[in-house]
C-alpha cells in the first residue's frame, strides 16, 4: 500500500441535501398520484425518494465550479501543439422536457504557456453536462471555461448526442444524432479545424 498522501480531487460523492430530498419527494408523490392507479403498491412506495435523489445527482453540476477545476491543475508548460481529449461521455438532461440526452464530447486546445491536467477537461464536461441543458449552450460553456481560464491559442469543442426527447416522443426518430461545435482562436482557421476533425475521427487505440 502506498504511503503517499492522496491529493485533493473532484471525485463525486453521493451526498444529498436532506431538506431538498424531502421537498422533492413530496412533489414526486403528488405527480405519481396523477399518473398511476395505485401509489401504495410495493414497487412505488419508495419511488418519490429514489427519484428525488436521482434528480439531485443528475443536476449536481450546479454545485461544481469548472474554473476551479481547471485552476486546480494549471501548470506552466512550453507546449504549443494540439491537446485533444476525445470520446468524453456526456450524460445530460434536456431543460425543455427533463429527458436525458447522451453522447460524446471531443475537446481540444492549443496551449499558450499553460496546460491543465487531462482529467480536468473531462471534469469540466461533466460539471456543465450535469445541469439542465441544451446541447448548444453546453458546447459553448465548455469552450468558454477553457478559453477564459487557460487563455490558450484556441479551443475546439464538438459534441455528438442522441436526445431521448426525439427518440421517445415527438418525431420518434430512434437513430438521429445531433452534432454541435464551437471554436476559438487558431481553430477558426480551416486547416487547424480540419486537423482536429480528422484526429477525433481516427481510431488510434
Secondary structure, DSSP 8 states (H G I E B T S, - for coil): ---S-------------HHHHHHHHHHHHHHHHHH-S-TTSGGGTTHHHHHHHHHHHHTGGGG--HHHHHHTTEEEE---SEEEEEEEEEEEEETTT--EEEEEEEEEEE-SEEEE-HHHHHHHHHHHHSSEE-HHHHHHHHHHHHHHHH--SEEEEEEEEEEHHHHHSTT--TT--EEEEEE-GGGGSHHHHHHHHHHHH----
